[in-house]
Amino acid sequence: MRRFPVYFLIDVSDFMAGSSIKQTQKGMSSIIQRIKSDPYMLEMGTISVITFSEKVTCVVPLIKLVDFHEPMLQIEEGKSSIDRVLDFLMEDMDKTLIKTALGQKGDWMPVVFLFTNCIPTDNISFTRWNNSYWGMATIVVITISDDMNTQLWGQLTKNVVNLKEKESLMRFFRFVCIEPPYSSFNHNIADDVVKLPPSPDDITIII
């Protein structure tokens, strides 16, 4: 059974203290419950939880959904480093994901949910991701604050959703995580990953 990897990148910096981390915990729980409600995802779904502040911690390495237990998020001292968590994600994808090869079907293209309050404190550069990993994963930035900082996140992804918009988030999740296994795709054995079609305009906020 080929896997469907789902990554959660969770900002646990000082800026997330209070209601932000509580909302994030609820948001992650909602997505996980949605995954578990689908029998196909119960078979092929895998989940990883990575938290970050000034340091990055892999709280849950990529594991089968049936074996996954949701961790309780804890605030860490320090500021928010987006660059470090993206570097960690890229290295983990290189080491962990199974690529399509002759006689072997690789993993489905991962979905990455990045939860943050959009107040990054490092000098962010998305150059490495955009040059080498663009198209290898679907990134969804889930903002906690009302300031979605579209100018910043537009350099990384076209999928930006406010956590308050739960209906849009769940519909988007269904599209990227539930629909593809039943859809018709071109499974080219030369491709590193199976790529998804563009998402419907009414589901995501297109920057």
C-alpha positions, 0 to 999 in steps of 0.5 A: 500500500502506497502511503499518503504523508501528512506533515504538521509544522507547528509554530510553538514560539513565544508568539503563540502563547495563550489562545493561539496555541489552543486554537492550533491544537483544536485545528490540528485535532479537527484535521486529524479527525477528518483523516480518521473518518475516511477508511482509505486514509486509515489504510494509507495515511501517515502523519508527522508532527514537527514543532518549531521556535528557534529550534526544530523538534520532530515530535512524531516521526512519519508514522501510520495513522492507525498508530498515531497519538496526537501530542499535546503542544507546548510553548517553547522559549524563543522566536519563530524560525520558518527557515529552520523548519523548512530546512528540516522538512526538506531533509526529512522528505529526502530521507523518508519519502519513497519515490516512484521507480521502475517496478515501484510506486512511490508515495502520494505527494505529501500535504504539509499544514503549517500553523503559525501566527504569521510573525516570523522573526528570521530573515526568511528565504524560500529560495531553496524550497522554490528551486528544488522542492516546489511541486513535491508537496502541497503546502497549506499555511494556516494562519492564527491571526487575522493578518494573513501576511499574503505578501510573505506567504505568497512566495511559498504557496498559493494555499493560505487559510485562516484558522477561523475559516474552518469550512474552507479548511475542511473542504480544502483538506478533503480535496487534497487528502481524500479525493486524489486516491479515487481520481485518475492521474498519470502515474509516470514511473519517471516522476518522483511523486504523484502530482495533484491537479490545481485545487478549486478556486473557491476552496483556497485563498489564491494570492 
